[in-house]
Amino acid sequence: MAPSTSKKTIHPSQIDESNGDSKWWILLLLLTVFSFGTRLHKVDEPDHVCWDETHFGKMGSWYINRTFFFDVHPPLGKMLIALSGVLTGYNGSFPFEKPGDKYEGVNYVGMREFCTILGGALIPFTFISIWEMTHSLNAATLSASLVLFDVGTLTLTQYILLDPILLFFMLASFVGICKFRSSALSEFRVNWWFWLIFTGVTMACCVCVKFVGLFQVTFIGFMTIVDLWFILGKLPKPISYTVKHFVARFVCLIILPILVYVGFFYIHLLILNKSGNGDGFYSSAFQSKLQGNSLHNASMPKDVSFGAIVTLKNHRTGGGYLHSHWHLYPENVGAKQQQITTYAHKDENNRWLVKFYNDDEKISINDTVRYIKHGDMIRLEHVPTRRNLHSHREPAPITKKHYQVTGYGENGTGDYNDVWKVFVDGGSDGNVVSAVTSKIKLVHVLQHCVLTTSNKQLPKWAFEQHEVTCSPNLRDTNSYWNVEDNINPRLPNVSFEVYSPNFFARFIESHAVMFQGNAGLKPKEGEVTSKPWQWPINYKGQFFSGNNYKIYLLGNPVIWWGNIVVMVLYNLISICKAIINKRRSSQNDAVSDSKQQLLTTCNWLFIGWGLHYIPFYAMGRVLYFHHYFSAFLYSSMLTGVTISYLLEIIKTSKPTLIRKTIYDGLIGFIYASVIYSFYLYSPLAYGMSGPISTEQNSTMFGLRWLDSWEF
């Protein structure tokens, strides 16, 4: 019993680190210097907008100007980009309109350097986390080197993007959980609590940059559950000991991250208090909190009457405005009449005049005001084009089981297919339609269908706006609308401040809109997308910059293809070990601690890789190559640890001069291959000029190993 107790109480990592092991510190310092040196080199080039900088640079500007916008990602990454811009002298004035726009006189370098510094931290984070899990300098150094010398990771972390921020918090939380698990001998002390709280906070930050951070939360959750299971198995300890561990983790890894996450959203909604182009994605009540929005401190008639000019917003989460424009449906798409769509932005083309259903009945300024009530029949005339909202028994453009909705007539004159009946949700005869608060349905009188939106995106001929149809299913869940703007000079205005939602209502709606927006992301025409099976094999890259100075996102092929080979080897080793352990008698069950620790670490890293990669196969949204880089970090760590395991077998199994020579030769070959391949492919990250790689005078000639690579 004594030897096993001794092994449990003395940890190599604690001995080395507490004595300031010089080799450990020298390697960490060298890797860190090389990391920041390679990342910050040429960070100011090219001096124009690259790839998604057009989105996240623009969003940083909106934060600086406090202008509300819609994005499918949570706010932390963009807030940090804005903060870095403010601290380095950027004033939020650059429009970031499109890739290729020159940064003339704009202080953009500070924001790039901020993202690059976070990207540079990935290498020391990798080294520390693998060291904490394995106590092997070889495994930690090799894992960190694979991340360091990958040109894809270098490219992705040199620009104003969310990815370097996401990867930073992802690996920071991994470092946190590894350090926490290594602090088991000092449980419930300051160091133990610090790393547990650090893990919870960085985990929350990871999710608050992108929702894919939930994969990291799941991974840390698995590690925590396993730890608690082993704690439960410590039979000499009382059950209160297990309860204390559970409560500590519950508070620090669930409650604290939730509070941090909600706190960042509170700051987000507090900063973005001015009306912007994202207003229309949110409900009318939500918009009433935005300064400059027509509903902020709104003053308009409370009830809707005939003769009012209104805008109708679909009541589904993220629903757009009922919209029309001068363009007609094309040939073979129902009747060639004026298009009716929903549009997410405020626009003059969203305005409709409410008229009596009978064309003979006109509205006079001297008439008594007649309010629109539950069960009334109306016509809606599109104000800019003077055509009526109309439906008929032609199939809708995309949803063929529904009827087409069009704009029909001339100068407000149409036919009886323009007549709609108004129903207030939960209303009865005599209930008046109120602006903002009433949920209404518009039922077509002749076709007995209800006005709805399918939320399906129409082609370019409709400017990729969303389809409006008339559904025969009168219970269609997307058929509710509300009157947002209500313009009627004949009625007194009232304040709508009372309908403004509180923070938690806005918090919940923000998430509903983001989830819906994420699910609805589809590739645009000509956009370079990819499929998950292409990512691990480095099948196809992605241009960050074109023209004369080309930046191309592509992984270092030696590292990426090496990761695949080693992952196969790892699985074979795992299967063989399982068979051997099953067949081995208990007397011969001795396995060296270091080798077992390496294998256990490999198992966790393989789980981490799978959790960050496999879920993408189930996603319906558009996907890109850069989505794989979270999983790539885990696969690179898995490669480093697996190779160290195999090399340790060579070195420690009956050591001889030949074995040592083979060991040293393999180590030298691995590092030389990785570094030399980085040197060859570094122009992809630092910028290529001149002819393409297929021409002999190109600097990249002979390096296009796959036809699918486009540089």
C-alpha positions in Angstrom: 0.0 0.0 0.0 2.8 2.4 0.8 4.2 2.8 -2.8 0.8 3.5 -4.2 0.1 6.1 -1.6 3.4 7.7 -2.3 2.7 7.9 -6.0 -0.6 9.7 -5.3 0.8 12.3 -3.0 3.9 13.4 -5.0 3.2 15.0 -8.4 6.1 15.5 -10.9 4.4 18.7 -12.1 4.4 20.2 -8.6 8.1 19.3 -8.0 9.2 20.8 -11.4 7.1 23.9 -11.3 7.6 24.7 -7.7 11.4 24.6 -8.2 11.1 26.7 -11.4 12.3 24.0 -13.6 14.5 25.9 -16.1 13.8 23.6 -19.1 10.1 24.0 -18.6 10.3 27.8 -18.4 12.8 28.0 -21.4 10.5 26.0 -23.6 7.5 28.0 -22.7 9.3 31.3 -23.2 10.7 30.2 -26.6 7.3 29.0 -27.8 5.6 32.2 -26.6 8.2 34.4 -28.3 7.9 32.5 -31.6 4.1 32.6 -31.3 3.8 36.4 -31.0 6.7 37.0 -33.4 5.1 34.9 -36.2 1.6 36.3 -35.5 2.5 40.0 -35.3 4.7 39.9 -38.3 3.1 41.8 -41.2 -0.1 42.3 -39.1 -0.7 45.6 -40.8 -0.7 44.0 -44.3 -2.7 44.1 -46.4 -3.9 47.6 -45.7 -7.4 46.9 -46.9 -10.5 45.1 -45.6 -10.1 41.4 -45.7 -12.9 38.8 -45.8 -15.2 39.1 -42.7 -13.5 42.2 -41.4 -16.3 43.9 -43.3 -18.8 42.5 -40.8 -16.9 42.5 -37.5 -15.1 45.8 -38.1 -18.4 47.4 -39.0 -20.0 46.0 -35.8 -17.2 47.3 -33.8 -17.9 50.7 -35.3 -21.6 50.4 -34.4 -20.7 49.7 -30.8 -18.5 52.8 -30.7 -21.4 54.8 -32.1 -23.9 53.0 -29.9 -26.0 52.0 -33.0 -28.2 49.0 -32.6 -27.7 46.1 -35.1 -28.6 42.5 -35.6 -26.1 39.6 -35.7 -26.4 35.9 -35.3 -23.6 35.8 -32.7 -23.6 36.8 -29.0 -22.0 40.2 -28.3 -18.8 39.7 -26.4 -16.4 39.3 -29.4 -17.7 42.5 -31.1 -17.6 44.4 -27.9 -14.0 43.5 -27.3 -13.1 44.5 -30.9 -14.8 47.9 -30.3 -13.0 48.3 -27.0 -9.6 47.6 -28.6 -10.5 50.1 -31.3 -11.3 52.8 -28.8 -8.1 52.1 -26.7 -5.9 52.3 -29.9 -7.4 55.5 -31.3 -10.1 54.3 -33.8 -13.2 56.5 -33.7 -15.8 54.3 -35.4 -16.1 56.3 -38.6 -14.8 53.8 -41.2 -17.7 52.1 -43.0 -16.2 48.7 -43.7 -18.4 48.4 -46.7 -16.8 45.6 -48.6 -13.6 43.5 -48.8 -10.8 45.3 -50.6 -11.7 48.8 -49.3 -8.5 50.7 -48.4 -7.9 51.7 -44.8 -6.7 55.1 -45.8 -5.9 57.2 -42.7 -7.8 54.8 -40.5 -6.3 53.3 -37.3 -7.2 49.7 -37.9 -4.0 48.1 -36.8 -4.9 48.3 -33.1 -8.0 46.1 -33.6 -5.9 43.6 -35.7 -3.2 43.5 -33.1 -5.7 42.8 -30.4 -7.1 39.8 -32.2 -3.6 38.7 -33.1 -2.4 38.8 -29.5 -5.3 36.6 -28.4 -4.4 34.3 -31.3 -0.8 34.2 -30.2 -1.8 33.1 -26.7 -3.1 29.8 -28.1 0.4 28.3 -28.2 1.4 28.9 -24.6 -2.2 27.8 -23.6 -1.6 24.6 -25.5 1.7 24.0 -23.9 0.4 24.6 -20.3 -2.7 22.5 -20.7 -0.9 19.4 -22.2 1.8 19.7 -19.5 -0.8 19.7 -16.8 -2.5 16.7 -18.2 0.6 14.6 -19.1 3.6 16.1 -17.2 5.5 15.4 -20.4 7.6 18.2 -21.8 7.9 16.3 -25.1 4.1 16.1 -25.5 3.5 19.7 -24.4 6.2 21.1 -26.7 5.2 19.0 -29.8 1.5 19.9 -29.3 2.2 23.6 -29.0 4.6 23.4 -32.0 1.9 21.9 -34.2 -0.4 24.9 -33.4 2.5 27.3 -33.8 3.6 26.2 -37.2 0.1 25.8 -38.8 -0.3 28.5 -41.4 -4.1 28.2 -41.2 -4.2 29.1 -37.5 -1.8 31.9 -38.2 -4.0 33.3 -41.0 -7.2 33.0 -39.0 -5.9 34.9 -36.0 -4.3 37.9 -37.8 -7.5 39.8 -38.7 -10.5 41.6 -37.1 -12.6 38.4 -36.7 -14.4 36.6 -33.9 -12.4 33.4 -34.4 -9.2 34.4 -32.5 -11.3 35.6 -29.6 -13.4 32.4 -29.6 -10.3 30.2 -29.7 -8.6 32.2 -27.0 -11.5 31.7 -24.5 -11.9 28.1 -25.6 -8.3 27.2 -24.8 -8.2 29.5 -21.7 -11.1 27.5 -20.3 -9.2 24.3 -21.2 -6.2 25.5 -19.3 -8.4 26.4 -16.4 -10.0 22.9 -16.1 -6.5 21.3 -16.5 -5.0 23.4 -13.8 -8.0 22.9 -11.6 -7.7 19.1 -11.9 -4.0 19.3 -11.1 -4.9 21.2 -7.9 -6.6 18.2 -6.4 -4.2 18.0 -3.6 -5.1 21.5 -2.5 -8.8 21.2 -2.8 -11.0 24.0 -1.4 -7.9 26.2 -1.0 -7.4 29.6 -2.8 -5.5 28.1 -5.8 -8.2 25.4 -6.3 -11.0 28.0 -6.1 -9.2 30.4 -8.4 -8.9 27.8 -11.3 -12.5 26.6 -10.8 -13.8 30.2 -11.0 -11.4 31.0 -13.9 -12.8 28.0 -15.8 -16.4 29.1 -15.3 -15.7 32.7 -16.4 -13.7 31.8 -19.5 -16.3 29.2 -20.4 -19.0 31.8 -20.3 -16.9 34.2 -22.4 -16.4 31.4 -25.0 -20.2 31.0 -25.4 -20.7 34.8 -25.4 -18.5 35.1 -28.5 -20.1 32.4 -30.5 -22.8 29.8 -29.7 -20.4 27.0 -30.9 -18.7 27.7 -27.6 -21.4 25.4 -26.2 -19.3 22.5 -27.5 -16.5 23.6 -25.1 -19.1 23.8 -22.3 -20.2 20.2 -23.1 -16.6 19.1 -23.1 -15.8 20.6 -19.7 -19.1 19.3 -18.4 -18.1 15.7 -19.3 -14.7 16.1 -17.6 -16.5 17.5 -14.5 -19.0 14.6 -14.4 -16.2 12.0 -14.6 -14.3 13.8 -11.8 -17.4 13.8 -9.6 -18.0 10.1 -10.3 -14.5 9.3 -9.1 -15.0 11.5 -6.0 -18.2 9.6 -5.3 -16.1 6.4 -5.4 -13.9 7.5 -2.6 -15.6 5.2 0.0 -13.5 6.4 3.0 -14.8 9.9 2.5 -18.3 10.9 3.9 -21.1 11.7 1.5 -20.9 15.4 2.6 -17.5 15.5 0.9 -19.0 14.6 -2.4 -21.9 17.1 -1.9 -19.3 19.9 -1.2 -17.5 19.1 -4.5 -20.8 19.0 -6.4 -22.0 22.3 -4.9 -18.7 24.0 -5.7 -18.8 22.9 -9.3 -22.5 23.7 -9.6 -21.9 27.3 -8.4 -18.7 28.0 -10.3 -19.4 26.1 -13.6 -23.2 26.7 -14.0 -24.5 29.6 -11.9 -21.4 31.8 -12.3 -21.2 31.4 -16.1 -24.9 32.1 -16.5 -24.5 35.3 -14.5 -21.5 36.3 -16.5 -23.3 35.5 -19.8 -26.4 37.5 -18.8 -24.2 40.4 -17.6 -22.5 40.7 -21.0 -25.9 40.9 -22.6 -27.0 43.6 -20.2 -23.9 45.7 -21.1 -24.6 45.0 -24.8 -28.2 46.3 -24.6 -27.1 49.2 -22.5 -24.5 50.3 -25.0 -26.6 49.8 -28.1 -29.4 52.3 -27.3 -29.7 54.1 -30.6 -31.8 53.0 -33.6 -30.0 51.2 -36.4 -30.5 49.0 -39.4 -31.1 45.9 -37.2 -34.3 47.3 -35.6 -36.7 45.5 -38.0 -35.6 42.1 -36.9 -37.1 42.7 -33.4 -40.6 43.2 -32.2 -42.3 46.6 -32.1 -42.1 46.6 -28.3 -38.4 45.8 -28.4 -37.8 48.7 -30.8 -39.5 51.2 -28.4 -36.4 51.1 -26.2 -34.1 52.5 -29.0 -33.5 56.2 -29.3 -34.3 57.5 -32.7 -36.7 54.7 -33.5 -40.2 55.8 -34.5 -41.5 53.8 -31.5 -39.1 55.3 -28.9 -41.3 57.4 -26.7 -43.8 56.8 -29.5 -46.5 59.3 -30.0 -49.2 57.9 -32.4 -52.9 57.1 -32.3 -53.6 54.2 -30.0 -56.3 52.6 -32.2 -56.4 52.0 -36.0 -59.1 53.5 -38.1 -60.0 53.6 -41.8 -57.8 56.1 -43.6 -54.7 55.4 -41.5 -51.4 54.7 -43.1 -49.8 51.7 -41.3 -46.9 49.3 -41.4 -47.6 45.6 -40.6 -45.0 43.5 -38.9 -45.2 39.8 -38.8 -45.5 38.7 -35.2 -43.2 35.7 -35.4 -39.8 36.1 -33.9 -37.6 38.0 -36.3 -40.6 38.6 -38.6 -40.3 41.2 -41.3 -42.6 44.0 -42.5 -45.3 43.5 -45.1 -43.5 45.0 -48.1 -44.0 45.6 -51.8 -42.1 47.4 -54.6 -42.5 48.2 -58.3 -41.0 44.9 -59.5 -43.3 42.1 -60.8 -43.2 38.4 -60.4 -41.2 36.9 -63.3 -42.6 34.6 -66.0 -43.9 31.2 -64.8 -44.2 32.4 -61.2 -47.9 32.6 -60.8 -49.5 35.8 -62.2 -47.1 38.4 -63.5 -48.3 41.0 -60.9 -46.5 43.1 -58.4 -44.3 41.3 -55.8 -45.3 41.2 -52.2 -42.7 40.1 -49.6 -41.5 40.6 -46.1 -38.5 42.8 -45.5 -36.5 43.1 -42.2 -35.7 46.7 -42.5 -37.8 49.9 -42.2 -38.6 51.3 -45.6 -41.1 53.6 -47.3 -42.2 50.5 -49.2 -43.7 49.0 -46.0 -46.5 51.6 -45.9 -50.1 50.6 -46.5 -53.3 52.7 -46.6 -56.3 51.1 -44.8 -59.5 51.5 -47.0 -63.1 50.4 -46.9 -63.7 47.1 -48.7 -66.3 48.7 -50.9 -64.6 51.0 -53.6 -67.7 53.2 -53.6 -67.2 54.2 -50.0 -64.6 56.9 -49.8 -63.0 58.5 -46.7 -63.6 62.2 -46.2 -61.8 64.5 -43.9 -65.2 65.6 -42.5 -66.5 62.1 -41.9 -66.7 60.6 -38.4 -63.7 58.5 -37.6 -64.5 54.8 -38.1 -62.2 52.4 -36.1 -61.3 49.0 -37.5 -62.9 46.3 -35.5 -62.7 42.5 -35.2 -64.6 41.1 -38.2 -64.4 44.2 -40.4 -63.6 43.8 -44.1 -60.8 46.1 -45.5 -58.6 46.7 -48.5 -54.9 47.6 -48.1 -53.4 49.9 -50.7 -49.6 50.0 -51.1 -48.8 53.7 -50.6 -45.9 54.1 -53.1 -47.3 52.1 -55.9 -51.1 52.5 -55.3 -51.7 48.8 -55.9 -53.9 46.7 -53.5 -52.9 43.7 -51.5 -54.4 40.8 -53.5 -54.6 37.0 -53.6 -55.9 34.4 -56.0 -55.7 30.7 -56.7 -52.3 30.8 -58.3 -49.6 28.8 -56.4 -47.2 30.8 -54.3 -43.6 31.1 -55.7 -42.0 28.5 -53.3 -44.7 27.1 -51.0 -46.9 25.6 -53.8 -49.7 24.5 -51.4 -50.3 28.2 -50.6 -51.8 30.8 -52.9 -49.8 33.7 -54.4 -50.1 37.2 -52.9 -49.6 40.1 -55.2 -50.1 43.8 -55.7 -53.0 44.4 -58.1 -54.9 47.2 -59.7 -54.2 50.8 -60.7 -54.5 53.9 -58.6 -56.1 52.0 -55.8 -58.8 50.4 -57.9 -58.8 46.6 -58.0 -61.3 43.8 -57.7 -62.9 41.7 -54.9 -59.8 39.5 -54.6 -58.4 42.6 -52.7 -60.8 42.2 -49.8 -59.5 40.9 -46.5 -61.3 40.3 -43.2 -59.6 41.4 -39.9 -59.6 39.1 -36.9 -58.1 40.2 -33.5 -56.4 37.3 -31.6 -58.7 36.5 -28.7 -61.1 39.2 -29.8 -64.8 39.4 -30.4 -67.2 41.5 -32.3 -66.7 45.2 -31.5 -63.0 44.9 -30.3 -61.0 47.7 -31.9 -57.6 47.0 -33.5 -54.8 48.8 -31.5 -51.4 49.7 -32.7 -48.4 47.6 -31.5 -50.4 45.5 -29.0 -53.1 43.8 -31.1 -52.2 40.5 -32.8 -54.3 40.3 -36.0 -55.0 37.9 -38.8 -56.0 38.9 -42.3 -58.3 36.3 -43.9 -59.0 36.5 -47.7 -62.8 36.8 -48.1 -63.1 35.0 -51.4 -60.3 32.4 -51.2 -60.7 31.6 -47.4 -57.0 31.7 -46.8 -54.9 33.7 -44.3 -52.1 36.1 -45.0 -48.8 34.6 -43.8 -45.1 34.4 -44.4 -43.3 31.1 -45.0 -39.9 32.7 -44.0 -38.5 31.1 -47.1 -36.0 33.3 -49.0 -37.0 34.3 -52.5 -34.4 34.3 -55.3 -32.5 37.4 -56.6 -35.5 38.5 -58.6 -37.2 39.4 -55.3 -33.9 40.8 -53.8 -33.7 37.7 -51.5 -36.5 39.0 -49.4 -39.0 36.5 -47.8 -42.0 34.9 -49.3 -45.5 36.1 -48.4 -48.4 33.7 -49.2 -52.1 33.1 -48.4 -52.4 29.8 -46.5 -55.5 27.7 -46.7 -54.7 26.6 -43.1 -56.4 29.4 -41.1 -54.4 28.3 -38.0 -51.1 29.0 -39.6 -48.7 30.0 -36.7 -47.0 32.6 -38.9 -50.1 34.4 -39.8 -50.2 36.9 -37.0 -49.3 40.6 -37.6 -49.3 43.7 -35.6 -49.6 47.4 -36.6 -46.3 49.0 -35.9 -46.6 52.5 -37.4 -50.1 54.1 -37.3 -50.2 57.5 -39.0 -53.5 59.3 -38.9 -53.6 63.1 -38.4 -57.3 62.9 -37.6 -56.7 61.1 -34.3 -54.8 62.3 -31.1 -51.5 60.8 -30.4 -50.7 58.9 -27.2 -47.4 57.7 -25.6 -46.5 54.0 -26.0 -43.8 54.0 -23.3 -45.9 51.7 -21.2 -45.4 48.9 -23.7 -41.6 49.0 -23.5 -40.2 45.6 -22.4 -37.9 45.0 -19.4 -34.3 43.7 -19.8 -35.2 40.0 -19.4 -37.9 40.2 -22.1 -35.4 41.8 -24.5 -32.8 39.2 -23.4 -35.1 36.3 -24.3 -36.2 37.9 -27.6 -32.6 38.6 -28.6 -31.8 34.9 -28.3 -34.9 33.8 -30.2 -33.9 36.2 -33.1 -30.3 35.0 -33.0 -31.2 31.3 -33.0 -33.6 31.9 -35.9 -31.0 33.9 -37.8 -28.4 31.2 -37.3 -30.7 28.5 -38.6 -31.7 30.6 -41.6 -28.1 31.4 -42.8 -27.9 30.2 -46.4 -25.0 30.6 -48.9 -25.2 33.6 -51.2 -24.7 33.3 -54.9 -21.0 32.8 -55.7 -20.0 32.4 -52.1 -17.3 29.8 -51.2 -18.7 27.3 -48.7 -17.6 23.9 -47.7 -18.9 20.7 -46.1 -17.6 19.1 -42.8 -16.1 16.1 -44.5 -13.7 18.4 -46.4 -12.3 20.1 -43.3 -10.0 17.5 -41.7 -8.4 16.6 -45.0 -7.6 20.2 -45.8 -9.6 19.7 -49.1 -10.2 23.4 -49.9 -9.1 26.7 -48.5 -10.7 30.1 -48.6 -9.5 33.5 -49.9 -9.2 36.2 -47.3 -7.9 38.7 -49.8 -7.7 38.6 -53.6 -6.4 41.0 -56.2 -2.6 41.7 -56.2 -2.0 40.7 -52.6 -3.5 37.3 -52.0 -4.2 35.8 -48.5 -5.4 32.2 -48.6 -6.7 30.3 -45.5 -5.3 26.8 -45.8 -3.9 24.5 -43.1 -0.3 23.3 -43.2 -0.7 20.0 -45.1 2.0 18.2 -43.3 0.3 18.9 -39.9 -3.3 18.4 -41.1 -2.6 15.2 -42.9 -0.3 14.0 -40.1 -3.2 14.6 -37.7 -5.4 12.2 -39.7 -2.7 9.5 -39.8 -2.0 9.9 -36.0 -5.7 9.8 -35.2 -6.0 6.5 -37.0 -3.0 5.3 -35.0 -4.5 6.4 -31.8 -7.7 4.5 -32.4 -5.7 1.4 -33.3 -3.6 1.7 -30.2 -6.8 2.2 -28.1 -8.4 -1.0 -29.6 -5.2 -3.0 -29.1 -4.8 -1.8 -25.5 -8.5 -2.7 -24.8 -7.9 -6.2 -26.1 -4.6 -6.7 -24.3 -6.1 -5.4 -21.0 -9.0 -7.8 -21.4 -6.7 -10.8 -22.0 -4.1 -9.8 -19.3 -4.2 -11.4 -15.9 -4.4 -9.1 -12.9 -0.9 -10.0 -11.8 0.6 -8.6 -15.1 -1.5 -5.4 -15.0 1.4 -3.1 -14.4 1.5 -0.1 -16.8 3.9 2.8 -16.4 2.2 5.9 -14.9 3.6 8.2 -17.6 2.3 6.0 -20.5 -1.1 5.6 -18.9 -1.3 9.3 -18.3 -0.5 10.0 -22.0 -3.2 7.5 -23.1 -5.8 9.0 -20.8 -5.0 12.4 -22.1 -5.4 11.2 -25.7 -8.9 9.9 -24.8 -9.9 13.3 -23.5 -8.5 15.1 -26.5 -10.2 12.7 -28.9 -13.5 13.5 -27.1 -12.8 17.2 -27.4 -12.1 16.9 -31.1 -15.3 14.9 -31.7 -17.5 17.4 -29.7 -16.1 20.4 -31.7 -16.5 18.7 -35.1 -19.2 16.0 -35.3 -22.2 18.3 -34.4 -21.6 20.3 -37.7 -22.9 17.4 -39.7 -26.3 18.0 -38.1 -26.4 21.7 -38.8 -28.7 23.0 -41.6 -27.0 26.4 -41.8 -24.3 27.4 -44.2 -20.8 26.2 -43.1 -17.3 27.4 -43.8 -13.8 25.9 -43.5 -12.9 28.1 -40.5 -15.5 26.4 -38.4 -13.1 23.4 -38.1 -10.3 25.2 -36.3 -11.6 24.6 -32.8 -11.6 20.9 -33.5 -8.2 21.3 -35.2 -6.6 22.5 -32.0 -7.7 19.4 -30.2 -6.6 17.1 -33.0 -3.1 18.8 -33.0 -2.9 18.2 -29.2 -4.0 14.6 -29.8 -1.2 14.2 -32.4 1.4 15.7 -30.1 0.5 13.4 -27.2 0.1 10.3 -29.3 3.5 10.7 -31.0 5.0 11.3 -27.5 3.5 8.0 -26.3 4.9 6.1 -29.3 8.3 7.7 -28.9 8.3 6.9 -25.2 7.8 3.2 -26.1 10.9 3.4 -28.3 13.0 5.2 -25.7 12.1 3.4 -22.5 11.6 -0.2 -23.7 15.1 -1.7 -23.1 17.1 1.5 -23.8 20.0 1.0 -26.2 22.1 3.3 -28.4 20.2 2.2 -31.5 16.8 3.0 -29.8 18.1 6.4 -28.6 19.4 7.2 -32.2 16.0 6.2 -33.7 14.2 8.3 -31.1 16.4 11.4 -31.7 16.2 10.9 -35.5 12.4 10.7 -35.4 12.1 13.8 -33.2 14.4 15.7 -35.5 12.5 14.5 -38.6 9.1 15.5 -37.1 10.2 19.0 -36.1 12.1 19.6 -39.4 9.1 18.6 -41.5 6.7 20.8 -39.5 9.0 23.9 -39.6 10.1 23.5 -43.2 6.5 23.1 -44.4 5.6 26.2 -42.4 8.4 28.0 -44.3 7.1 26.8 -47.7 3.4 27.7 -47.1 3.9 30.9 -45.0 3.2 33.1 -48.1 -0.4 31.9 -47.9 -0.7 33.8 -44.5 1.8 36.6 -45.1 0.6 37.5 -48.6 1.3 36.2 -52.1 2.0 38.5 -55.1 2.7 37.6 -58.7 1.4 34.8 -60.8 -0.6 31.8 -59.5 1.0 28.6 -58.3 0.5 26.7 -61.5 3.0 29.0 -63.3 6.7 28.2 -63.1 7.8 31.7 -62.1 5.4 31.7 -59.1 6.8 31.6 -55.6 4.3 28.9 -54.8 5.0 26.7 -57.8 4.9 23.0 -57.1 3.1 23.5 -53.7 -0.4 23.1 -55.0 -0.7 19.5 -54.0 -4.4 19.3 -54.5 -6.4 20.6 -57.5 -9.0 21.9 -55.1 -6.5 24.4 -53.7 -7.0 27.7 -55.5 -3.9 29.8 -54.7 
